[in-house]
Amino acid sequence: MSWRSSFRCSKFRHVFGKPSTKERGYDGVPIARSVHDNHSCSANPCFLAVVTECAGGGSFLVLPIHHTGRVDPQHPRVCGHSGRVLDVKWNPFDDHCIASCSEDCTVKIWDIPVCGVQQNLTKARTTLIGHSRRVALIEWHPTAENLLLSSAYDYKVTMLIGAVLRYPVRVVLMPIHHRYPSDALLLSVSFNSDGSRLAVTSKDRRVRVLDPRTGRILQVSSSKTHRASKVLYIGGLKMLLSTGSSPWNHRQIVLWDPDDLSEPLFEEDLDGSAGVLFPFYDPDTHMLYLAGKGDGNIRYYELSTEKPYISFLSECRSLLPQKGLGVMPKRGLDVSACEVFRFYRLIAIKDLVEPLSMIVPRKESDAFQEDLFPMTAGNQAAMTAQEWLLGVNRSPVLMSLKPGTRVTNPYPETPAEKGLDAKYPGDMSGLSGWQPDETHIPLWTYCCTPHCCEPLLQAFYRQQDELRGLREQVNAKDVRITQLELDLNNTRNNMRATF
């Protein structure tokens, strides 16, 4: 009988987390105390953005990535929102462009100077108007230039062109017949690698796969055994991962086949904590990181296409709980130190942003490790927003992390965006065969002169809010009248029984 080890061999089994010293962290950052389940932080190789606590409006802090140490309490901020900022995301193809969304119902696109923010920045490049309630989520398209998705509490999900238009070029999901279904209030969104599919989790705690161009729902999961809160496309392995809770309120991770959400591929209970689990995935190393809001630890796993699909590696522990996390793109990592991932942990109780590097120990760490750093998604867009809106799908433009290496764009060059003069999104000729469903109807809008109709659009959204409020009051009064009628009938029946 031959002996066979049950230990799974992996080159990442010795990965460890290396927290930075206090001098290399960002101390004195007034991290927002909001209870919204977002990361509240975004990083790129040039800047770090953190949502901050602010009275009388909303703001976030933008720091040069090398501006470590103690942060001046009077450091200039980006403070153009009139409501609390809920999410910030850097443009993946422009390190000096950032998007923010707020409770003031707007999404703003900001240009950050090369030298950083030297004075309070109040004027945005573009203010995107398209929602009537607070905007909770924003996400840049992974391959198309200047294309942004937004989701708000008005049950609408829109696609916006940040560099050209002030209004949505497409509304992916929206209420119809004054119904506000729980499946349209999103908790999490994730594009696949080429941006042709969108995975979402909603208030009803189900996972859905959508066509982001039409809003058509392609797959829906069952909510009997798993209540999902966050979802993530696992690039390269053709899987979806969701985190959430079981019927017994244990935190769970679940793997799905995105083409069939009827049954999960893998399901595992983790613990009984209450914090939301944020998943992060590295498609180059196939490593998954799980960090809970309010936890002090980060678990990491290795994924594969063979059962059991997921293998636990280790975890990094800290005594300080994290409120949110930002992630550095692969092109901003220190390859000479074999750094394969980097977090920015928001530690609200100490007003500290702590960089945490995930290191693979190697004897010759100074040499470039080809197996740890394969070709990865770079900072070049594969296509324009117009091309994607007309049905084109392209994989990300890859780049090498080896110093001194340059990789050319394999796709033909396209002219810079100059509006939608040639073929605007209102033309649906490129989407033959598309049919709206009964609960989600896409809306196409296009405006040649945005400034002329902005007051009308704002007045329209205000009227929609007023109508919604009146309907809610009427429904509440109907319920009250029904209750009073029942009470009156019960009183009469009691009186008759008495006499």
C-alpha positions in Angstrom: 0.0 0.0 0.0 1.6 3.3 -1.1 1.5 6.3 1.2 -0.1 9.4 -0.2 0.0 12.8 1.5 -3.2 14.7 2.0 -1.4 18.0 2.0 -2.0 20.0 -1.2 1.2 21.4 -2.7 1.0 25.0 -3.6 3.6 27.7 -4.1 1.4 30.1 -2.2 1.1 28.1 1.0 3.7 30.3 2.8 2.2 33.6 1.8 2.2 36.0 4.7 0.8 39.4 5.5 3.3 42.2 6.3 1.8 45.3 7.9 3.6 48.5 7.4 5.2 50.5 10.2 3.4 53.5 11.5 5.8 55.8 9.5 4.8 54.1 6.3 1.1 54.3 7.1 -1.3 57.2 7.0 -2.0 58.5 10.5 -4.6 61.1 11.5 -7.1 60.4 8.7 -10.7 61.2 9.9 -12.3 58.0 8.5 -16.1 58.2 7.9 -18.3 56.6 10.5 -21.0 55.7 8.0 -22.6 52.3 8.4 -22.8 51.9 4.6 -21.3 48.6 3.5 -18.7 50.0 1.0 -15.0 49.9 1.0 -14.7 53.7 1.7 -11.2 53.6 0.1 -9.7 53.3 -3.3 -6.0 53.3 -4.4 -3.9 53.4 -7.6 -0.2 53.7 -8.1 -0.3 57.5 -7.7 -3.0 58.3 -5.1 -5.0 57.0 -2.2 -8.6 58.2 -1.7 -10.4 57.8 1.7 -13.9 58.9 2.5 -13.8 61.2 5.5 -16.1 62.3 8.2 -17.5 65.8 7.4 -20.2 68.0 8.8 -22.6 69.8 6.5 -21.8 67.9 3.4 -19.6 65.1 2.1 -15.9 64.9 1.4 -13.0 62.5 0.7 -9.3 62.8 1.1 -6.8 62.3 -1.8 -3.2 61.7 -0.7 -0.2 61.0 -2.9 0.7 57.3 -2.4 4.1 58.2 -1.0 2.7 60.9 1.4 3.0 58.6 4.4 3.2 59.5 8.1 1.1 62.0 9.9 -1.6 63.7 7.8 -2.2 67.4 8.5 -5.7 67.8 10.0 -6.2 70.8 7.6 -5.1 68.8 4.5 -7.2 69.9 1.5 -10.1 67.7 0.6 -12.4 67.0 -2.3 -15.6 68.5 -0.9 -18.0 69.3 -3.8 -20.9 67.0 -2.6 -23.7 68.5 -0.6 -24.4 65.1 1.1 -22.4 62.3 2.6 -20.0 60.5 0.2 -20.9 56.8 0.0 -18.3 55.4 -2.5 -15.2 56.4 -4.4 -13.5 54.6 -7.4 -10.5 55.5 -9.4 -10.7 55.3 -13.2 -8.7 52.1 -14.1 -7.4 53.9 -17.3 -6.6 57.3 -15.8 -4.7 57.6 -12.5 -5.8 61.2 -12.1 -9.5 60.7 -12.5 -11.8 59.6 -9.7 -15.6 59.1 -9.4 -17.6 59.6 -6.3 -21.3 59.1 -5.4 -23.2 60.7 -2.6 -26.5 61.0 -0.7 -27.1 64.2 -2.7 -28.3 61.9 -5.6 -25.3 62.7 -7.9 -22.2 61.1 -9.3 -19.2 63.4 -9.8 -16.1 62.9 -11.9 -13.0 64.7 -10.5 -9.7 65.6 -12.1 -6.8 65.3 -9.6 -3.7 67.5 -10.3 -0.4 65.7 -10.9 0.9 67.3 -7.7 -2.1 66.2 -5.7 -4.9 68.3 -4.1 -3.3 71.6 -2.9 -6.5 73.3 -1.9 -10.1 72.3 -1.3 -11.5 70.9 -4.6 -15.1 71.9 -5.0 -15.6 71.9 -8.8 -15.9 68.6 -10.5 -15.2 67.9 -14.2 -18.7 66.5 -14.6 -21.7 66.1 -12.4 -23.8 63.1 -13.6 -27.5 63.5 -13.0 -29.8 60.6 -13.4 -31.0 59.5 -9.9 -33.7 60.9 -7.6 -32.4 59.3 -4.4 -29.0 58.7 -2.8 -26.5 56.8 -5.0 -25.0 53.9 -3.2 -22.7 52.1 -5.6 -20.5 53.0 -8.6 -18.3 50.7 -10.7 -16.1 51.5 -13.7 -16.3 49.2 -16.7 -13.2 46.9 -16.9 -12.4 47.3 -20.6 -14.4 50.3 -22.0 -13.1 53.8 -21.6 -15.0 56.3 -19.4 -18.0 54.0 -18.8 -19.4 54.0 -15.3 -22.2 52.1 -13.7 -24.2 53.6 -10.8 -26.9 52.2 -8.5 -29.2 54.2 -6.2 -32.0 53.9 -3.8 -34.5 55.0 -6.5 -34.2 51.4 -7.7 -32.4 52.4 -10.9 -29.1 51.1 -12.3 -27.6 53.4 -15.0 -24.7 53.4 -17.3 -23.0 56.8 -17.6 -20.3 58.2 -19.9 -18.2 60.2 -17.5 -16.2 62.2 -20.1 -19.0 63.2 -22.4 -22.5 63.3 -21.1 -24.1 64.5 -17.9 -27.0 62.1 -18.2 -27.4 58.3 -18.4 -26.8 56.8 -21.8 -28.7 53.7 -20.5 -30.8 52.8 -17.6 -30.2 49.1 -17.0 -32.8 48.5 -14.3 -35.7 50.7 -13.3 -39.1 50.4 -11.6 -42.2 50.0 -13.7 -45.8 50.7 -13.0 -44.7 52.3 -9.7 -43.5 49.0 -8.3 -40.2 49.0 -6.4 -39.1 45.4 -6.3 -36.4 44.4 -3.8 -34.3 42.8 -6.7 -33.6 46.3 -8.1 -32.0 47.6 -4.9 -28.4 46.4 -5.3 -26.0 45.6 -2.5 -23.0 44.6 -4.7 -22.0 44.6 -8.4 -19.2 42.8 -10.3 -18.4 42.8 -14.0 -16.8 39.8 -15.7 -13.4 40.2 -17.3 -14.6 41.7 -20.6 -17.6 43.5 -19.2 -20.2 41.6 -21.1 -22.0 40.3 -18.0 -22.9 41.8 -14.7 -23.3 39.9 -11.4 -25.4 41.6 -8.7 -26.7 40.9 -5.2 -29.9 42.6 -4.2 -31.9 43.4 -1.1 -33.8 40.1 -1.5 -30.3 38.4 -1.0 -30.2 36.6 -4.3 -27.4 36.4 -6.9 -28.4 37.5 -10.4 -26.5 37.6 -13.7 -27.6 40.4 -16.0 -26.8 41.6 -19.5 -25.6 45.1 -18.7 -26.6 46.4 -22.1 -30.2 45.5 -21.9 -30.9 44.8 -18.3 -32.2 41.3 -19.1 -31.9 38.9 -16.1 -30.2 35.7 -17.3 -29.8 33.7 -14.1 -31.3 33.9 -10.6 -30.1 32.0 -7.6 -32.3 30.4 -4.9 -32.4 32.2 -1.5 -33.3 29.0 0.5 -29.9 28.1 1.7 -27.8 31.2 1.1 -28.5 34.9 1.7 -25.9 36.7 -0.4 -24.6 40.2 0.4 -21.5 40.5 -1.9 -20.7 38.9 -5.2 -17.5 38.7 -7.3 -16.7 37.3 -10.7 -13.8 34.8 -10.6 -11.9 35.7 -13.8 -10.3 32.8 -15.7 -12.1 30.1 -13.8 -15.6 30.8 -15.1 -17.1 30.9 -11.6 -19.0 33.3 -9.4 -18.3 33.8 -5.7 -20.7 35.2 -3.2 -20.5 35.9 0.5 -23.4 36.1 2.9 -25.1 34.2 5.6 -26.8 30.8 6.0 -30.3 30.2 7.5 -28.6 29.9 10.8 -26.9 33.3 10.5 -23.4 31.8 9.9 -21.2 33.6 7.5 -20.8 31.7 4.3 -18.8 31.6 1.0 -20.5 30.0 -2.0 -19.2 29.3 -5.5 -21.5 29.2 -8.5 -21.6 28.4 -12.1 -22.6 31.7 -13.7 -24.5 29.8 -16.4 -26.5 27.9 -13.9 -27.4 29.4 -10.5 -29.9 26.7 -9.6 -27.4 24.9 -7.3 -24.1 26.1 -5.8 -20.9 24.3 -6.8 -19.4 24.8 -3.3 -20.7 26.0 0.0 -18.9 26.5 3.3 -19.8 28.1 6.7 -17.1 30.2 8.2 -18.1 31.6 11.6 -21.0 33.2 13.5 -19.8 36.9 13.2 -22.2 39.6 12.0 -19.8 41.7 9.9 -20.1 41.8 6.1 -17.5 39.7 4.3 -15.7 41.5 1.5 -14.2 39.2 -1.2 -11.1 40.1 -3.2 -9.7 38.0 -6.0 -6.4 38.0 -7.8 -6.9 36.4 -11.2 -3.1 36.1 -11.8 -2.4 33.9 -8.8 -6.0 32.5 -8.3 -5.9 33.6 -4.7 -9.1 34.7 -2.9 -9.0 37.0 0.1 -11.9 37.4 2.6 -11.9 40.4 5.0 -14.9 41.0 7.3 -16.0 44.4 8.3 -15.2 44.8 11.9 -12.8 41.9 11.9 -9.1 42.0 12.5 -8.2 39.1 10.3 -7.9 38.4 6.5 -8.3 34.8 5.3 -6.8 33.8 2.0 -7.5 30.8 -0.2 -6.4 29.3 -3.5 -9.0 28.5 -6.1 -8.9 25.9 -8.9 -11.2 24.3 -11.4 -11.2 20.9 -9.7 -13.1 19.8 -6.7 -13.2 21.0 -3.9 -12.5 24.2 -5.9 -11.2 26.2 -2.9 -8.3 25.4 -0.5 -7.6 27.3 2.6 -4.1 28.7 2.9 -3.8 30.8 6.0 -4.9 34.0 7.6 -3.4 37.3 8.7 -4.4 38.5 12.1 -4.5 41.9 13.7 -5.8 43.2 17.0 -7.3 46.3 15.3 -10.6 45.9 13.4 -11.0 47.2 9.9 -13.9 49.4 8.8 -13.1 49.1 5.1 -10.4 48.2 2.7 -8.8 49.5 -0.5 -6.7 47.4 -2.9 -3.7 48.5 -5.0 -3.9 47.4 -8.7 -1.3 44.9 -9.7 0.8 47.5 -11.7 1.4 49.4 -8.4 2.9 46.5 -6.4 6.5 46.1 -5.5 7.5 43.1 -7.7 11.1 43.2 -6.3 9.8 42.2 -2.9 7.5 39.5 -4.3 4.4 41.4 -3.2 1.4 39.8 -4.9 -1.4 41.8 -3.2 -1.7 45.0 -1.1 -4.5 46.1 1.1 -5.1 49.5 2.7 -6.9 48.8 6.0 -9.1 51.6 7.4 -8.8 51.4 11.2 -11.4 54.0 12.4 -10.7 53.6 16.1 -7.2 55.0 15.5 -7.8 57.2 12.5 -5.2 55.1 10.7 -4.9 53.7 7.2 -2.5 50.8 7.3 -1.0 49.2 4.2 -0.8 45.4 4.4 1.4 43.6 1.8 0.9 40.0 1.0 4.4 38.5 0.4 5.4 35.2 -1.2 8.8 34.3 0.3 11.5 33.6 -2.2 15.3 33.1 -1.9 16.0 35.4 -4.8 13.4 38.1 -4.1 15.3 40.7 -6.1 15.0 38.8 -9.4 11.7 39.1 -11.3 9.6 36.1 -10.6 7.8 35.1 -13.9 5.5 32.6 -12.2 4.2 35.1 -9.6 3.7 38.0 -12.0 2.3 36.9 -15.4 0.7 39.3 -17.9 -2.0 41.2 -16.1 -4.7 43.8 -17.0 -3.1 47.1 -17.6 -4.1 50.8 -17.7 -5.1 50.9 -21.4 -8.7 50.7 -22.5 -9.6 48.0 -25.0 -12.4 50.1 -26.6 -14.4 53.2 -26.4 -17.7 53.4 -24.6 -19.6 53.8 -27.9 -18.2 50.6 -29.2 -19.3 48.7 -26.1 -22.7 50.2 -26.2 -23.0 49.0 -29.8 -22.3 45.4 -28.8 -18.5 45.0 -29.0 -16.8 42.8 -26.4 -13.0 42.8 -25.9 -10.8 41.3 -23.3 -8.5 43.6 -21.2 -5.3 44.9 -22.7 -2.5 43.0 -20.9 0.8 44.4 -19.7 3.9 42.9 -18.2 5.1 43.8 -14.7 8.7 43.2 -15.5 10.6 46.5 -15.3 11.5 47.9 -18.7 9.0 45.8 -20.6 6.5 47.4 -22.9 3.5 45.6 -24.5 1.6 47.1 -27.4 -2.2 47.3 -27.6 -3.3 44.3 -29.7 -6.5 46.1 -30.7 -6.7 48.7 -33.5 -6.5 52.2 -32.2 -9.8 54.1 -32.1 -10.2 57.9 -32.1 -10.7 59.6 -28.7 -14.3 60.0 -27.6 -15.9 63.1 -29.3 -19.5 62.5 -28.3 -21.9 60.2 -29.9 -22.3 62.0 -33.2 -21.7 59.0 -35.5 -24.1 56.6 -33.9 -25.7 57.5 -30.6 -26.9 54.9 -28.1 -30.6 55.6 -28.9 -30.1 53.6 -32.1 -30.9 50.0 -31.2 -30.0 48.5 -34.6 -27.0 46.8 -33.1 -29.2 44.9 -30.6 -31.5 43.0 -33.0 -33.5 40.3 -31.2 -33.7 42.3 -27.9 -37.0 42.2 -26.1 -37.9 43.9 -22.8 -39.2 41.9 -20.0 -42.1 42.7 -17.8 -40.3 43.9 -14.7 -37.2 45.7 -16.1 -37.4 48.0 -19.1 -34.3 49.7 -20.4 -34.4 53.4 -21.0 -32.2 55.1 -23.6 -31.5 58.8 -23.4 -29.4 61.1 -25.4 -29.0 64.8 -25.2 -27.1 66.9 -27.7 -27.2 70.1 -25.5 -27.2 68.9 -21.9 -27.2 72.4 -20.3 -30.6 73.3 -21.9 -32.6 70.5 -20.3 -30.8 70.2 -16.9 -33.4 72.3 -15.0 -36.2 70.3 -16.6 -34.6 67.0 -15.7 -34.1 68.0 -12.1 -37.7 69.2 -11.8 -38.8 65.9 -13.3 -36.9 63.9 -10.6 -38.3 66.2 -7.9 -41.8 65.5 -9.1 -41.1 61.8 -9.2 -40.0 61.9 -5.5 -43.1 63.9 -4.6 -45.4 61.4 -6.4 -43.6 58.5 -4.7 -44.1 60.2 -1.3 -47.8 60.8 -2.0 -48.3 57.2 -3.0 -46.7 56.0 0.2 -49.0 58.3 2.2 -52.1 57.0 0.4 -51.0 53.4 0.9 -50.5 54.0 4.6 -53.9 55.7 4.9 -55.5 52.7 3.1 -53.9 50.3 5.6 -55.1 52.5 8.5 -58.6 52.6 7.2 -58.7 48.9 6.8 -57.4 48.4 10.3 -60.1 50.8 11.7 -62.8 48.9 9.8 -61.7 45.6 11.3 -61.6 47.2 14.8 -65.1 48.6 14.3 -66.5 45.2 13.2 -64.9 43.5 16.2 -66.4 46.1 18.5 -69.9 45.5 17.1 -69.5 41.8 17.3 -68.5 42.0 20.9 -71.4 44.3 21.8 -73.9 41.9 20.1 -72.4 39.0 22.0 -72.8 41.0 25.3 -76.4 41.9 24.8 
